Amino acid sequence: MRCALVLGVMSEDRPGILDLLSGVISAHKGEWTESKMVTMAGKFAGILTVELPCDEQQGFIDTLSALADQGIRVWVERIQIHGEDTFREFQLEMVGQDRPGIVREITHLLAKYGINLDALSSRIESASMSGETLFIATAVLHIPEQIDLAHLQDDFEELANEMMVDINLSE
């Protein structure tokens, strides 16, 4: 029988972190099934899912805990392996003058519709001509099949007008 785990990983950024993690996974007959990794402000952070034989699970967790001696912190969460949900994947792009609350307003609308935010990347930069501070974001959304896309698009356009940002939702 196979078990699934989600791992959260954080460390000072340096070469070899993923080599150490993948070595522990392999040593416990595991499979690295999905991941998202990033380096920011000198830190490495990642989240990944691992499937492995259930009888290897505790030894695997113990070995991961020992990575703290090498400056790698790992959090482990046991999960159930589920079948795939039915959804459509969309890309959301947003650009507008930076102000507090932009992410909150977008995520509030997503929660209202039961939309899962699969990935979010954002940054703040100066506009080339005006020098104003821009908030720029891209996201991957998993929209349930039963959602009325025309109504959702109307709500995004209304929100974009209120926030004075450009929002583009595309499949």
DAWOZI-V218369 format. One record per run of one state. SS is the DSSP state (H for helix, E for strand, - for the rest). FROM is the first residue (numbers start at 0). TO is the last residue. If there is no record, write none. Layout:
# DAWOZI-V218369
{{SS;FROM;TO} {SS;FROM;TO}}
This chain:
# DAWOZI-V218369
{{-;0;0} {E;1;11} {-;12;15} {H;16;26} {-;27;29} {E;30;39} {-;40;41} {E;42;52} {H;53;69} {-;70;70} {E;71;78} {-;79;85} {E;86;96} {-;97;100} {H;101;112} {-;113;114} {E;115;125} {-;126;131} {E;132;143} {-;144;147} {H;148;162} {-;163;163} {E;164;169} {-;170;170}}
